């Protein structure tokens, strides 16, 4: 049998097989199954399309929600900006009101002082003498003034009764009870100055253990004037512990490095370090938004000076030389630096003042014989001679009303109509004993303010 015949027979057999399968319905089943698979596939595709459309719709909805949230956030930002603007306007109005109030008080005080001076000129012209009067005449006038004040004080005591009592710590109450200290305040921090400040103004009295007697003396003068917006700044750990024990308003600045627990004399190395560090707490108080009156502990406040604070200047200093007056914002000494004193000054909370104090502290740390006073002098001199315009203004208190040791104890204002000072600073006197003796002779040292009056030797024991 040939190969062609075999192939033909195979073809015939295959055709017969297909016919048999078709005849028995097998082929129909195969084709039917294929059509079912196609329908299932189409159904799956339709389902996937529906899911895709649903996801697309969900995405669109989500974008709409995100857009809405963005619009809401933008609206809230606009509201916050509006509120900040209103708060700023309110703050500016409040500051303007405060300044207007202080200006009014200053004008009233000056008018009152002018009225008193005119009355004194009318009633007692013989009390005025020329500037060349000798020290004996000046002392007589001063003693007469003190005698008149003593009579007035005795009359006030008689009318009010003997309401003056000594507190347990030995300091005199002097008819005035201070507000209680904040309960549980943190000693190492600014809680106390912030709590006791009035009109954002705080009096700071630095003291170390060697100056504790002077600190007690100035507290008596505060209480006599009913002044309570003051704090004692502890310059060493010993005085901090002592004042806390006495329940006095004392705090310690965490950034203040303690120097010594002993009294430091002027021109000693420890003295310069001690006064240099005073810049640290003052700067921190200014940064906290408080105006600062710094008063050394060896100052006595005789009258309330708040009406005479210079709100027109960024900084107001007491005079650091034997002058009764100095011009504002001017070079006055041979080295072109005004003779300011940092034992008593008023600093307003202002960015330019803060920067000045930070620069002065940098000068302090670099120098071996510089304290806060020459450091501030140096920075002001740099600004006065530099090309950039000074961002702050500075000036001086009246030298007769805010008297330093030279002006007061040498009676340089005895023949002046302003011979009755608000404060007296016992500077220009070197040594604790000399300061106490000079203050006592002027009836500015009150033994009732001190717990141990027997500690003074017969040679330096004050009267009282």
C-alpha positions, 0 to 999 in steps of 0.5 A, spaced: 500 500 500 502 506 498 503 512 502 498 516 498 493 511 500 494 511 507 494 518 508 487 518 504 484 512 509 487 517 515 483 523 512 477 518 511 477 516 518 478 523 521 472 525 518 468 519 520 470 521 527 468 528 527 461 526 524 460 521 530 462 526 535 457 531 532 452 526 531 452 524 539 452 532 541 459 532 543 461 538 539 455 542 541 457 541 548 464 544 547 461 550 543 456 551 548 461 551 554 466 556 550 460 561 549 458 560 557 466 562 558 465 568 554 459 570 557 462 569 564 468 573 562 464 579 559 460 579 566 467 579 570 469 585 565 463 589 567 464 588 574 471 590 574 468 596 570 463 598 575 468 597 581 473 602 577 467 607 576 466 607 584 473 608 585 473 614 581 467 617 584 470 616 591 476 619 589 472 625 586 468 625 593 475 625 597 478 631 592 472 635 594 472 634 601 480 635 601 478 642 597 473 644 603 478 642 608 483 647 605 478 652 604 476 652 611 483 652 614 484 658 609 478 661 613 481 660 620 488 663 618 484 669 616 480 669 622 486 668 626 490 674 623 484 678 624 484 677 631 492 678 632 491 684 628 485 686 633 490 684 639 496 688 637 491 694 636 489 693 643 496 693 646 498 699 642 492 703 645 493 700 652 501 702 651 499 709 649 494 710 654 499 708 660 504 713 657 499 718 656 497 717 664 504 717 666 505 724 662 499 727 666 502 724 672 509 728 671 505 734 669 501 734 675 507 733 679 511 738 676 506 743 677 505 741 684 513 742 685 513 749 682 507 751 687 511 748 693 517 752 691 513 758 690 510 758 696 517 757 700 520 763 696 514 767 699 514 764 706 521 763 707 526 767 703 531 768 708 532 760 707 535 761 700 543 762 700 548 763 694 552 757 691 558 760 695 555 758 702 560 754 707 558 747 709 556 750 716 551 754 713 549 748 709 549 743 715 544 748 719 539 748 713 539 741 713 538 740 720 532 745 720 529 741 714 530 734 718 527 737 725 521 739 721 520 732 718 521 729 725 516 734 728 511 732 722 513 725 723 511 725 730 505 728 729 503 723 724 504 717 729 500 721 734 494 721 730 495 714 727 496 711 734 502 707 735 501 702 729 508 701 728 510 694 730 516 690 729 515 683 725 518 677 727 524 677 723 526 684 726 524 689 721 520 694 722 512 694 719 512 702 719 504 702 719 504 698 713 502 690 711 505 688 705 501 683 700 503 676 702 508 672 698 505 668 692 503 661 695 509 656 693 512 660 688 519 658 685 525 661 688 529 660 682 525 663 677 521 670 675 515 668 678 516 673 684 518 679 680 512 678 675 507 677 681 509 683 685 510 688 679 505 693 678 504 697 671 509 692 669 514 695 673 518 692 678 524 694 683 530 690 683 534 690 689 541 686 689 544 684 695 549 679 698 550 677 705 555 682 706 549 687 704 544 684 708 543 690 713 543 695 707 537 691 704 533 691 711 534 698 711 531 699 704 525 695 706 524 699 711 524 705 707 519 701 702 514 700 707 514 707 710 512 709 703 507 703 702 511 701 696 510 693 695 512 692 687 519 690 689 524 684 690 530 682 693 535 679 688 540 674 691 547 675 689 549 669 693 546 662 696 547 665 703 543 671 703 538 667 699 537 662 705 537 668 710 531 672 706 527 665 705 528 664 712 525 671 714 519 670 709 522 676 705 520 677 697 527 674 695 528 670 688 534 668 684 535 668 677 537 661 674 542 665 669 546 669 675 552 666 677 553 667 684 560 670 686 561 671 693 558 671 700 562 676 703 562 684 702 566 686 696 569 693 696 569 698 691 575 697 686 576 690 688 576 684 683 570 681 686 566 687 686 567 688 679 564 681 678 559 682 683 556 688 679 557 685 672 553 680 674 547 684 675 546 685 668 544 678 667 537 678 671 535 685 669 536 683 662 532 677 663 526 681 666 526 686 660 525 680 656 519 678 660 516 684 658 517 688 665 520 695 666 526 695 671 528 700 677 534 697 679 536 700 686 542 698 690 541 696 697 545 702 700 540 707 697 534 710 702 528 711 699 525 718 702 519 719 698 515 716 692 519 717 686 514 714 681 511 720 678 518 723 676 520 716 672 522 718 665 517 715 660 520 719 655 527 715 655 529 708 654 534 709 659 534 714 665 540 713 670 542 717 676 548 721 676 555 718 677 559 724 678 559 730 683 554 734 678 547 736 680 544 736 672 547 733 666 544 733 659 540 727 655 543 724 650 550 727 650 557 726 650 559 730 657 566 727 659 573 728 657 572 721 654 566 722 650 562 718 655 556 721 659 558 720 667 552 715 668 551 711 675 548 704 675 546 704 682 540 707 680 536 707 674 530 706 670 530 701 664 524 700 659 522 693 656 524 695 649 528 691 644 534 696 643 535 696 651 535 689 651 540 689 646 544 694 649 544 690 656 547 684 652 552 687 649 554 690 656 555 684 659 559 681 653 564 687 655 563 685 662 566 678 661 571 680 657 574 685 661 578 684 668 576 691 671 569 692 668 563 692 672 556 694 669 557 701 669 563 702 665 561 696 660 554 700 659 558 706 658 563 703 653 557 701 649 553 707 649 560 711 647 561 706 641 553 707 639 555 715 640 561 715 635 558 709 630 555 710 624 549 707 625 543 711 629 542 709 636 535 705 637 535 708 644 535 714 648 538 715 655 538 721 660 539 722 667 535 724 673 535 730 677 541 730 681 538 733 687 532 729 687 536 723 686 542 724 690 548 720 690 553 720 696 557 726 693 551 731 692 547 729 698 553 728 703 557 734 701 550 738 701 551 741 694 543 742 693 543 745 700 541 752 697 537 749 691 529 749 691 530 741 690 534 740 696 529 735 699 531 728 695 526 722 693 532 717 694 539 718 697 545 713 695 550 712 700 555 711 694 562 715 694 563 712 701 568 706 701 566 701 706 560 698 710 562 702 717 563 709 713 556 708 709 552 706 716 555 712 719 554 717 714 546 715 713 545 715 721 548 722 721 542 724 716 537 720 720 537 715 714 539 709 718 533 706 722 535 701 728 528 698 728 530 695 721 535 691 724 535 684 728 541 685 732 543 693 734 548 690 739 552 688 733 555 695 732 561 697 735 561 704 740 564 708 734 560 706 729 553 705 733 548 709 729 543 713 733 536 711 734 
